[in-house]
């Protein structure tokens, strides 16, 4: 009975011997290495003997980096993003001319030899010996493919790229080993298809499909003879033969390829002559990649999607895994963006604030009940050209997602959270407080969630106008945005309860840190973001159930496999009765309160103005039963400026307020996004009223 162990050892010895012979011959013709033949043979043999057993037994082709497509909820294109512009196509979708041209110019005997072309090696060895240096290489198409795989694996790391392309005997030996194994595992046509999909053709085009679209604006399957010959000629030196910048050399190289195709019998001389007489016929499509190419001002939304992939554990447990997924690309990402809402938000953001203004506007919209982010836009365009007033700072979100460090003070838009906390405690909306226009309260009268005093100082606050003194109930205090009322309401409902309510509806700081329980929070002293505010107000529209905001509906990889995506998590933040009551009270804000310039005439809508004491931030956050929108206006550059006596969007403002600038922007965004035929109503509820004796000074502009 034969000894199986001996047979395996003998087969392995034969394989090693064959490999050693190939490596030794190739060592003499390594491109760029001027070594005498004997020295090269000796070195190759030495490195082969030492390294053969250390080389992996199987060569696995890595997935190729491709372009990622980002789509809106209807399947429309938002943007394409890639680190390498590549679209992998099967061999059947590549023009036969292209297949024949690349074989003719790069490896004419491709279908006749194995991984290493011994005749080619001997021919190159003889020519190099005669020249006294390196004049010709002998790498087969399979070896070139293997080298390209190493380069692809190196990505954009310059050190790894250098290692993958270094001209050493050791690299050549490893290349041959993998080439042999590749030929054993893949058919010639599979190798050819892989080669055509991985190779760099210049002008940021990787793979023949991207190259065909870059130079001729057509798919690879439609390439004509002269076009295929031009692309095949680029592979040896994409920069030297670049037809965009070096038309003369490119044409000469194309004609060389045509001559080689005649020599190999791929085409006739007549066909070559006709193609040679044809102009280059370029129809160049300039590469467009990244969120800067997003349609309808959706660059910030696109960037938010990118950061979602890079930060959400649903797309990988570690940062490295998520980064690899994004850089590999080939993803088809269906987002929650509503194209109609995005167009409306983009129009609204630029309607009252110019991109060159000192101040900026941010608009973001969320769908109540689903948490889906429908739009995200701002007055400054997305980009890096500061001369064009572009920015990549996303004003709608927090620091982790590309926004400002802390967010922005929200002013009186926080007051509905205090009202909701009070209603949840059983405090009636008819509850009235009588105050002067100024008020001082001890911080010790407010308790944090651990039961300790919120401070040991006196908290002094005031309403905007001296005339704002008297008696208000909850509805009138919301409508007129009375600070003294909400300080007393927070004291009655509980500071801890107020903070906890804010957390339940998704209110969060831009830097992600814990919200500090301080009495002034009821007046909006804690920074937050437009996205958080739109999502929080969507809780009222959704009758008390908060849903976390999401931007991604589905993701498929290059093979069409669906990947898991983060889902919105919905939780009850308050009772339906509480939400319904807040809705009715906030309707008054847009009907006859500080937000009348924002109010919609054709449907139920509610909202709240917000302006900080020093006019550095102005807000309007409002909603209908099916759409919540937050608008912020303020200084987004350097030290924040106050908005007193300023011109914004060509209009002069003595002092900017939530109702006079963000409010009209909100109205434009809502009107454009909503369907006139869909006008759902808030759930009706009777809101008890209390004693009201407040007075507002006549002739004074309303504020929030």
Secondary structure, DSSP 8 states (H G I E B T S, - for coil): ---HHHHHHHHHHHHHHHHHHHHHHHHTT-TT----HHHHHHHHHHHHHHHGGGS-S--------B-EEEE-TTS-EEEEE-SSB-----GGGS-HHHHHHHHHHH-TTTTTS-SS-HHHHHHHHHHHHHHTS-------HHHHHHHHHHHHHHTT-HHHHHHHH---HHHHHHHHHHHHHHHHHS-HHHHHHHHHHH-B-STTBBSHHHHHHHHHSS-GGG--HHHHHHHHHHTT-TTTT-TTT-HHHHHHHHHHHHHHHHHTTSS-HHHHHHHHTS-----------SGGG-GGGTHHHHHHHHHHHHH-GGG-SSHHHHHHHHHHB--EEEE---HHHHHHHHHHHHHSS-TTSSEEEEEEEE-TTT-BEEEEEESS-BSS-GGGT-B---TTS-GGGT--SS-EE-GGGGHHHHHHHHHHTT--TT--EEE-SEEEEEGGGSB-TTS-BS-SSEEEEE-SSTT--EEE-HHHHHHHT-HHHHHHHHHHH-HHHHHHHHHHTT---TT-------GGGGGT-SEE-HHHHHHHHHHHHTTTEEE--B-EEEEE-TT--EE------EEE-S-HHHHHHHHHHHHHHHHHSTTTTT--SSS--EEEEEE-TTSSEEEEEEEETTEEEEEEEEE-SSS----EEEEETTEEEEE--IIIIIHHHHHHHHHHHS-TT--------------------TT-----
